[in-house]
Amino acid sequence: MMQHNHYPLFLKKMENEGFQPPVIDAFKYYYELLLSGEKGKIQESEITRIVADKLLQLDTMDYTSEGKEVLNQTVIIKLNGGLGTTMGLGQNMAKSLLSIKNQLSFLEIYFHQIQKYKDAMQIPLILMNSFNTHDKTLEALKGLGKDKDVAFFLQNKFPKIDQQSYKPAHWPKNPSLEWNPPGHGEVYAAFKSSGMLEKCLSMGIKYAFISNSDNLGATLNMSILGYFASKQVPFIMEIVRRGPLDIKGGHLAQYKKNGQLILREITQCPEEELDMFQDIERYRYFNTNNLWINLEILNEYLKEYSFVHLPMICNPKNLDPTDLASPRVYQLETAMGNAISVFKHSQTVVVDHRRYIPVKKNEQLLAIWSDCYLYDTENSLFTNPKRTLGPIRIQLDPKYYAHFDHFSKRFEKGTPSLIDCKTLKIKGDVWFEAGVTLKGDVVIENYSDHPLVIQENKCIENDCIVKR
């Protein structure tokens, strides 16, 4: 049954905020999809797995010389809209300002990554900030003396939708919570509406490499760039083989009806089909969100359609995420990787995990803080060559480690050596002194009311430490 259309209320609210027509058009499109009963789900019956032997492999291609020739026509775009709420960073800090390795923040590492290309690129780095991260990021850039070296544009926002009435959500005690970022799929429309797309094209910039700000493996790859430019592909997605740690990542598939490549995010999967979604043998590749897009083709598309018509993601949430008693709302979002199903002749390239090192949870941050990874200005962040195991699997008790401040205090005397550690599971309140080494499969459990302190220079190998 179709809900009553309250779009005029949303239109007034967005016009009062000074939104440009493409943003308003996009919200109207997705709002009307919601009213029609669309919930943004992609059924198993609609898709099939991809044929792996037809995929382009980065380790067997070499277009490096071609990439160097078009470096001055290329720009790097980092999505800088996240606050790191899943890491307990709160509402007052952009995630990219977090110290990640060698006392360097994500933002500082970006500058190291682009340094060798800086003289050849007209605009070496563009940040897409959100209304939550913009001011803090500008303040940090000025502090680093880099505010003149970076261009930026702002992500727009969508009004939240009350689930009961389908009217705009109302929250007088904190009106800013009436809005949500519309997902990183909005990067294309925001790039256009900000004037940044037109600016790049006027400077002869044709190719953009887009990635998440929290993926430190996402450096500019000359061979992919060279292939992308020489073959004039409209859109390329970097994908990796799924492992046990990747079961929630959006996977690649094909539509049965036309063979078109498609990305399905976990929020687009019906709940009853989650087992199949997470089957890493059924769907072997997932999206790294390292994307390459031809700006001329994007511009032609946006001239015709105003915004990129990506599949809708409908996220049911509490209006105030910290208050479970607050009204239930819908947040309409899109994912930028879904553009692979929009642009004809899009392609994928299989890369390894060196190009996908995300930091979305404190468990991943612990691995990067440790000796599992090394960092230098030439190679950026990379796996320690002395580590012979695969990616480490870490489980931390959310009661003590979900909030960044609580997490970091427990390792302030030093991160344990994890280079020879396969799995680590911590239950309860556990603190670490300096020089601790963990090897193999390690479990540490503290069921007492007092902290368990792992003493200085202690080595734990394939053991379970329990305190009651």
N, C-alpha and C positions, 0 to 999 in steps of 0.2 A: 504493500500500500504506500503510495507516494505521500511524503510529508508536505505540509504547507510551505510554500516558498517565501522565505523572509529575506530574499536577496536585497531589496531596497534598504533594509536596516544595515546590512553589511556594506553596501555601496556608500551610504552616508558616512559610516564610521571610517572607511578607507579614504574617502575624499577629504575628510577632516584631518587626516594625517598627511595629506598631500601626495598620495600615491599616484604614480603615472599609469596611464591606460593599460599597458601590457600586464602590469601586476594585477590590476583589477580584473582584466579579462581572464587571467589565469585562475584567480580565485573563483570567479563565476563559473568557469568551466568545471572545476573540480567540485564545487558546491552542488551544481546541478547533477553531476554524476552521483554524488552522495544521496541526493533526494530521490534519484531514480532507483535506489536500492543497491548501487554499486558499492562494494566494500574494499575494492582494490585487491581481490584475491585471484590468484592464477591457479587453476585446477590442474591436478596431475594428468587428467584426461586430455588437456590441451597441448601438452608439451612432450618432448622426447629428449633423451640424452644426445650429446653431440658426438660426431665421429672424430675420435682423437687423432687418427693418422692424417687428417687433413689440416690440422692446426699448425700455424707458423711457430717455429721454435727459435727463441732468441739465440741459443747456443750454437745454432747452425747457420746463422745469417751474419753477413758483414757488409753493412752499408755505411761504415764509419766515415769514409771520405765524403760521401754524398751528404751526410749529416753536417759535417763541418762547413760545407759550402752554403748551407741555408741557416747557419746559426744566427746571422743578423736578421733573419725573418722569423725568429722564434721567440716565444715568451714562456716563462714558467709562472703558473698560477697556483698558489697554495690556499686551500680553504681554511680560514682562520676564524671560524665562527664558534668553536666549541669552548665551553667553560670547564670541561673535565668533571662534570657532576658525578659520573660513574666512579671517579677516583676520589670523590669527597672533597673537591677543591672549592666548592661553594660558588656563590654568585659574584664574587668580587675579583676574580682572577681569570684572565684568558689562559687556556691550557698551554698555549705556545710559549708562555713566560715561565713555565715550570723548568727547574734545573733537571736536566736529563742525563748528562754524562760529562765528566771532567769539569763540573761546575758551570757547564754551558747550558743555556736554555734551548728549546727548539728553535726559537727565533735567531739566536746567535749562530746555531749550526747551519741554518739556511744560508746565512751570509758566507760561511766557509764553503758551502757547497757550490755557490755561484761565483766565487771569487775568480776561478780560472776562466770563466766565460764572460766576465763582466765587461771587458773591453770590446768584445765582439757583438754583444747583444745591446740593442737600443734601449730596451727596458728589461733588465735581467730578472726582476721579480715583481709580481703583483699579488697582493693579498686580498682575498675576499673576507672582510670583517663582517661580523654580525652586530646588531644594535647592542648586544651584551659585551662584545670584546673590543669595539672600536676605540674608545677613549683610552683604555688601559694599554692597548697596543701602540697607539701614537705616543703615549707617554714613555713607554719603554724604548721605542725607536729614537726618540729625542735623547734619552739617556745614553744610548749607544752611539749617538752621533750618526745614525743611519737614516734619519727621517727623509733625507733628500735622495736616498738610493732606492727607495721602494715606492711603487705606485699602489693604489688600493681602490677598491670600490665596495659599496655596502650591500650586503644581502638584505632583501626586503623581509617583510613579515606578513603573516596571515592572521586574521582574527580567529580565535577559538570558537567552536560551535557547541552550544549547549545540547547535550544528548536528548533531553526531554522535549524541548521546544523547537530545536533547530534554529534558534535565534542566536545573535551574538552573545557570547559568554560575558557575564557582568560580575566584577569583583572589586567593589569600591575601596576595600582596604589596601589593595595593591593593583591598580589598573594595568601595570606593565605585564601582569600575569594573564591578561586577557588576550595576549598575542603569543604566537609561536613562530619560530623559524620554520620556513616551509620546506625544509630538507635541502640537501646539497644539490638536488636537481634544479634548484632555482638559479644556479650559477650562470646558466646561459642567458636567462632573461635579465638578471641583474647586471651582467656584463654588458648587455645591450642598453638597458635603460639608464645606466650610469654614464653612458657616452664613452666608456673605455674601449668597447669593440670598435667603434668608429675611429677613435684615436689610433688604435693599433693598426687598423687597415690603412689609414692615411699615411702611416710611417712605413708601409710595406711589410708589416708583420702579418704572416699568413698562418703560422702554426703555433698551437698552444699545447703545452704539457700541463695537465691539471692533476693535482694529487691532494690527499688529506694532509693537514699540517702535522698530524701525529704519526705519520709513516716516514721514518728516517731513512728507509731504503729507497725512497722515491727520488732518486737523483736523475738529472738529464742524461739520457742514454743516446749517444751519437748514432748507433746503428739503427735503433728504432726510428729516430728522427729521420735518418737518411732514407730508410725504406718508406716511411710515411709520406715524405715529400716527393720522392722520385716516382712512386706509384700513384700519387694523388688520391690516397684513400681518404674518405670523409671523416672516419672515426675509427680509432683503434683502442681496444681495451686490453690491458695487461692482465693475464690470469695466471694462477698458480695451481699446482696439484693439491687437492684438499688432503689434509691430514687430520688426526684426532682432535687437534686444537682448533680446527677450522669449520666445525660442523654447523655453526650458526652464521657463517659468512654467506652472502648472496651467491648462488651458483649459476653457472651458465647452462642454457638449454636451447632447444629450438622449438618453434611452433610447428605442430604437425601439419597445419593447414597450408603453410607456404615455405617452411624451412628457414624462416627468418630467425636469426640469433636473438636470444632474449636473456635478460638477467632477472632472476626471481629472488627477491630478498625474503628473509624469514617472516617479515610482517605481511608479505603477500601470499604466504602459504596457508591454506586452510588448516586449522588445528588438528583435524583428524588425519592429515597427511604429513605431519611433522617427522614421523619416523622415516619416510621415504626422502624427505628433504635432507635429513641429516645422514643419509646413507652415502658415505664417501666413495663407494664403488659404483653406485647408481649414477650419481652426479659428481664427476671427478674433478671438476675445475670450479674455482670461485674467483670472484672479482676482487682485485687489489685496490680498486679505485685509483689506479694510475691510468689516466686516460689522455688520449691525443685527439685533438679536433682541428679540422681545417676551418679557419676563421672565415674565409671567403664563402665556403659552403654554408656555414652557420648563418652568416649574414643574409644570404639569399633565402634561406628557410624562414628567418625571422621577418623578412620583408613580406612574405606571403602569409605567415601564420601568427605573427605577433609574439608568440612564446612557443617553446618546444613542448609539444603535446606528449608528455611522458605519462606512463601508467601511474594512477593515483595510489598512494599509500595512506590508508585511514588508520590513524593511531588513537585508540580510546585511552584517555588519561583522566586523572584528577586535575581540575583547573589549577590548584596549587599542588605541585608534586610533593610538597612536604606535609600536606594536610589531607589525609585520606577521607576526611569528612567533607571536603570541598566538593562542589558539583562535578559530575562526570561530563567530560567534553570530548569532542572529536578534534584532532589536529590533522589537517590535510597537508600531506607532504609528498615529495617526489625524490627519487634517487638519481643522481647524475649518470650512473652507469646504465640506466634504462634507455639512454639515448641510442644504445646499440640496436634497439628494435625500431628506432625512428629513421635513422639515416641508412638508406640503401647502400649495399656493398661495404658495410662496416666489417671490420676484421678483428681478430684477436691475435695475441702473441703470447705464447707460454714462456714465463720467466720463472726463475727459482726464488727461494725465500730471501735471497740477498736484497731483492727489490721490494720485499714486503716485511718490514719490521715495525709493526704497529705498537702503540702504547695507549691502550684503551682502559687497562685495568692496572691496579697496583702490583698484581702478580707479574705482568709484563715489564713494569718499571723495575721491579726487583731483579729480574733477569738481566736487564740492560745495565743497571748499576753494578752488577757483579762482573767477574772476569769472563763470563760467557761471551761478552762483546768487548771489542776494542774500538778506539776512536782516534783518528788523526785527520788533519785538515785536508790531506790529499785524497784519502779513501772514504772519508766520513765514517759512519758507524758500520762495523762489519763483525761477523762472527769470528771469535778467536780461533785461529788456525789450529791451536792445540786441542780444541774441543772436538772429539771424535764421535760424540753422541749427536742425536738429532735435537730439535728444539726441546728445551726443558719444559716439563709440566709441573706447574706450581699451583697449589691450593692453599689459600690463607683464610683463616677464620674471619668472616666478615665482621664479627662483633668487635674485633680488635684491629683489623687491618683495612676495612673499607674506606675509612676517612684518611685522607693523605697525611694530616698532621699526626694522627695516632700511628699510622704505618711507619712514617719516617723516623719517629722518635725511637722505635724499637731497633733501628739499624744505625743510629747516629754515631756509634762508636766504630762502625765499619760494616760493610756488607760481607757476608760469608763468601768464601770461594765456592763457586758452583760449577766450575769448568768440568768436573768429573761427576756431576750429579745428574741423574736421569729424571728422577721425580722428587718433589719435596711437598710434604703435606704438614701444615701446622694447624693444630686445634688448641684453642685457649690462648692465654696471655704469655707470650714468649719473647724475651729480649736477647739481643746478641751483643757480646763484647767483641773486641778486635781480634782479627786473625783466625776466626773460626773457619773450618773446612768441612764441607758436606760432600759425600761421595755416594754414588749408586742411588738406591731407593731409600729415602730418609723420611721417617714419620716422627714428629715431635708433638706430644699431646700433654696438655696441662689442665687437669680437672680440679685443681686446688683454687683457693680464693686469693692466692698470692702469685706474683709473676715468677715464671721460670726463667732464670738467666743462664744462657749458654756461655760457659766461661771462656776467657781469652785463650786463643791458640788451640782450642779443643777440636779434635777431628772425629766426625761421626760418619761411619761407613756402613751402608746397608743395615741400618738399625732403627729400632723404634724406641724412643725415649718417652717414658710416661711418668708424670708426677700427679699423685692423687692427694 
